[in-house]
Amino acid sequence: MGSAAAAAGQTLRIWRGLAIFLFVALGLQWAEGLTMTVIDVECVYQYVEHDHDLVSGNFVVVEKNSDWYSEADDVEMVVTGPTGGTMMTAKASGGQKFSFRAGRRGHYKFCFHNPTSAPEDISFSIHVGHIPVASDVAKDEHFNPVETKIAQLKEALESISLEQNYLRRRDVRHKKTNESTQRRLLWYTVMEYVALIAVSIAQVYLIQRLFSKRIGYNKF
C-alpha cells in the first residue's frame, strides 16, 4: 500500500514537472525584448531575487535615426549593482551579448549611453537565471531533483529564446542598414548627376561667353 502511494506520488510529481516544462516552453515562445529610443542616456532596472544568480542578456542597436552616422560610434552599456559599484561595461555599434554573476540580490541598473546627437533605437533583453539548491526548496528528497531538473530545463529554454530574439533583431538591423545604405547611394547618385548637369551648364555658358567676346574683337 505504501509503495503504491509512493509510486503514485512520484508519477504526480513527474506530470506536474512536465506541465511546468510545457508552460515555460510555450511562454518563452512569445518572449520579446524591450525597445527604447536613446537620445543621451536611458536606464533600465532589473531586480535579482537571489545571491549569485546568473544575469545574461543582449542589446542590439536596431536603427540609428540618421542616414549619416558612423559605425565607429559605439553605444555603451554600464551595469551598476545594488551597492552603486560598476558590475560591467560593454560597447558595440551593432549589438552585444553579456552575462555576469550577481554578487548579491537587489536592483541592478542598466544604462545605455549614446555618444552621438542622433537618436538610436535599442532593443534590450535580459534574463536572471536561478537554479534552486536544497536550501531553496522544501526538504523533500524526492522533490528536490525534479525541481532542479525543471529549473535547468527552464534555463536552457531561456537561453535559446534569448539567442533567437538576438538573432532576429540582428537580422532586422542588417535589413535597416541595407536600406540606409541604399538611400545614401541614391542620394550620392542624385548629387553626382546634379553636379554633372551644373558643370555642363557652366561649360556651355563659358563657351558662349568666350565666342561672344571673340566676335566682339573681330568687329574691331
C-alpha positions as CSV (number, residue, x, y, z in Angstrom):
1,M,0.0,0.0,0.0
2,G,2.8,2.4,1.0
3,S,4.8,1.6,-2.2
4,A,1.7,2.2,-4.4
5,A,1.1,5.6,-2.7
6,A,4.8,6.5,-3.2
7,A,4.7,5.5,-6.9
8,A,1.5,7.5,-7.4
9,G,3.1,10.5,-5.7
10,Q,6.2,10.2,-7.9
11,T,4.0,9.9,-11.0
12,L,2.1,13.0,-10.0
13,R,5.4,14.9,-9.5
14,I,6.6,13.9,-12.9
15,W,3.4,15.0,-14.6
16,R,3.5,18.3,-12.7
17,G,7.1,18.8,-13.9
18,L,6.1,18.1,-17.5
19,A,3.2,20.5,-17.2
20,I,5.5,23.2,-15.8
21,F,8.0,22.5,-18.6
22,L,5.4,22.8,-21.3
23,F,4.1,26.0,-19.8
24,V,7.6,27.5,-19.7
25,A,8.2,26.4,-23.3
26,L,5.0,28.0,-24.6
27,G,5.6,31.1,-22.6
28,L,9.2,31.5,-23.9
29,Q,7.9,31.2,-27.5
30,W,6.4,34.7,-27.2
31,A,9.3,36.3,-25.2
32,E,10.3,39.7,-26.6
33,G,12.8,42.3,-25.7
34,L,12.3,45.9,-24.6
35,T,12.8,48.5,-27.3
36,M,13.6,52.1,-26.4
37,T,14.9,55.3,-28.1
38,V,18.2,56.6,-26.6
39,I,19.0,60.2,-27.2
40,D,21.6,60.7,-24.5
41,V,21.2,58.2,-21.6
42,E,18.4,55.8,-20.8
43,C,18.4,53.3,-17.8
44,V,16.5,50.1,-17.1
45,Y,16.2,48.4,-13.7
46,Q,16.1,44.7,-13.0
47,Y,15.6,43.1,-9.6
48,V,17.7,40.0,-8.8
49,E,16.0,37.9,-6.1
50,H,18.9,35.6,-5.1
51,D,22.6,36.0,-4.4
52,H,24.9,34.7,-7.1
53,D,22.2,34.4,-9.8
54,L,23.4,34.5,-13.4
55,V,22.3,37.6,-15.2
56,S,22.5,37.3,-19.0
57,G,21.1,39.2,-22.0
58,N,21.9,41.2,-25.1
59,F,21.2,44.5,-26.7
60,V,21.0,45.5,-30.4
61,V,21.2,48.9,-32.0
62,V,18.2,48.2,-34.2
63,E,18.2,51.6,-36.0
64,K,20.2,54.8,-35.9
65,N,17.7,57.6,-36.8
66,S,20.1,59.2,-39.2
67,D,21.5,58.1,-42.6
68,W,24.7,60.0,-41.9
69,Y,26.2,58.1,-39.0
70,S,29.5,56.3,-38.4
71,E,29.7,52.7,-37.4
72,A,32.6,53.7,-35.1
73,D,30.1,55.5,-32.8
74,D,29.6,52.7,-30.2
75,V,26.7,52.6,-27.7
76,E,28.0,51.9,-24.2
77,M,26.1,49.9,-21.6
78,V,27.1,50.3,-18.0
79,V,25.7,47.9,-15.3
80,T,25.6,49.2,-11.7
81,G,25.0,46.9,-8.7
82,P,22.8,47.4,-5.6
83,T,25.8,49.0,-3.8
84,G,26.5,51.5,-6.6
85,G,29.5,49.8,-7.9
86,T,30.0,49.1,-11.6
87,M,29.5,45.4,-12.4
88,M,30.5,45.6,-16.1
89,T,30.6,47.7,-19.2
90,A,30.0,46.8,-22.9
91,K,30.4,48.8,-26.1
92,A,29.1,48.0,-29.5
93,S,27.9,49.8,-32.6
94,G,25.6,46.9,-33.7
95,G,24.9,44.6,-30.8
96,Q,26.4,42.8,-27.9
97,K,25.8,39.8,-25.6
98,F,26.6,39.9,-21.9
99,S,26.5,37.8,-18.7
100,F,27.7,38.2,-15.2
101,R,27.2,36.6,-11.8
102,A,25.2,38.9,-9.4
103,G,27.1,39.3,-6.2
104,R,24.0,39.9,-4.1
105,R,20.3,40.3,-4.6
106,G,18.8,43.7,-5.2
107,H,18.2,46.2,-8.0
108,Y,20.6,46.3,-10.9
109,K,20.7,49.3,-13.2
110,F,21.5,49.0,-16.9
111,C,22.3,52.4,-18.5
112,F,22.8,53.0,-22.2
113,H,24.9,56.0,-23.3
114,N,24.5,57.4,-26.8
115,P,27.7,59.2,-27.9
116,T,26.0,60.8,-31.0
117,S,23.4,63.6,-31.3
118,A,21.1,61.3,-33.4
119,P,18.5,59.2,-31.5
120,E,19.2,55.4,-31.6
121,D,16.6,52.7,-31.2
122,I,17.9,49.9,-29.0
123,S,16.3,46.5,-28.3
124,F,17.3,45.1,-24.9
125,S,16.7,41.6,-23.4
126,I,17.7,40.4,-20.0
127,H,17.2,37.2,-18.0
128,V,18.0,36.3,-14.4
129,G,18.8,32.6,-14.1
130,H,18.3,30.8,-10.9
131,I,18.7,27.0,-10.3
132,P,17.4,26.1,-6.8
133,V,19.5,24.1,-4.4
134,A,18.5,22.1,-1.5
135,S,18.1,25.1,0.8
136,D,15.8,26.9,-1.6
137,V,13.0,24.3,-1.8
138,A,11.1,22.1,0.6
139,K,13.2,19.4,2.2
140,D,11.8,16.5,0.3
141,E,14.4,14.2,-1.1
142,H,12.0,13.0,-3.9
143,F,11.0,16.6,-4.9
144,N,14.4,18.3,-5.0
145,P,15.8,16.5,-8.0
146,V,12.6,17.2,-10.0
147,E,12.6,20.8,-9.0
148,T,16.3,21.2,-10.0
149,K,15.8,19.4,-13.4
150,I,12.8,21.7,-14.2
151,A,14.9,24.8,-13.4
152,Q,17.7,23.5,-15.6
153,L,15.3,22.9,-18.5
154,K,13.8,26.4,-18.0
155,E,17.3,28.0,-18.1
156,A,18.2,26.1,-21.2
157,L,14.9,27.3,-22.9
158,E,15.5,30.9,-21.7
159,S,19.0,30.8,-23.2
160,I,17.6,29.5,-26.6
161,S,14.9,32.2,-26.5
162,L,17.4,34.9,-25.8
163,E,19.6,33.7,-28.7
164,Q,16.7,33.6,-31.1
165,N,15.5,37.0,-30.2
166,Y,19.1,38.4,-30.5
167,L,19.5,36.8,-34.0
168,R,16.1,38.1,-35.1
169,R,16.8,41.6,-34.0
170,R,20.3,41.4,-35.7
171,D,18.5,40.5,-38.9
172,V,16.2,43.5,-38.6
173,R,19.2,45.7,-38.0
174,H,21.0,44.3,-41.1
175,K,17.9,45.0,-43.2
176,K,17.6,48.6,-41.9
177,T,21.4,49.1,-42.5
178,N,21.0,47.9,-46.1
179,E,18.0,50.2,-46.6
180,S,20.0,53.1,-45.2
181,T,23.0,52.3,-47.4
182,Q,20.7,52.2,-50.5
183,R,19.2,55.6,-49.6
184,R,22.7,57.0,-49.2
185,L,23.8,55.6,-52.5
186,L,20.7,57.1,-54.1
187,W,21.5,60.5,-52.7
188,Y,25.1,60.2,-53.8
189,T,24.0,59.3,-57.3
190,V,21.5,62.2,-57.4
191,M,24.2,64.6,-56.2
192,E,26.6,63.3,-58.8
193,Y,24.0,63.9,-61.6
194,V,23.2,67.4,-60.3
195,A,26.9,68.2,-60.1
196,L,27.4,66.9,-63.7
197,I,24.5,68.9,-65.0
198,A,25.8,72.0,-63.2
199,V,29.3,71.6,-64.7
200,S,27.8,71.0,-68.1
201,I,25.7,74.2,-67.9
202,A,28.7,76.1,-66.6
203,Q,30.8,74.9,-69.5
204,V,28.2,75.8,-72.1
205,Y,27.9,79.3,-70.5
206,L,31.7,79.8,-70.5
207,I,32.0,78.7,-74.1
208,Q,29.2,81.1,-75.2
209,R,30.9,83.9,-73.4
210,L,34.2,83.1,-75.0
211,F,32.7,83.1,-78.5
212,S,30.8,86.2,-77.9
213,K,34.0,88.0,-76.8
214,R,35.8,86.8,-79.9
215,I,33.0,88.0,-82.2
216,G,33.3,91.4,-80.5
217,Y,37.1,91.6,-81.1
218,N,36.6,90.7,-84.7
219,K,34.3,93.7,-85.2
220,F,37.0,96.0,-84.2
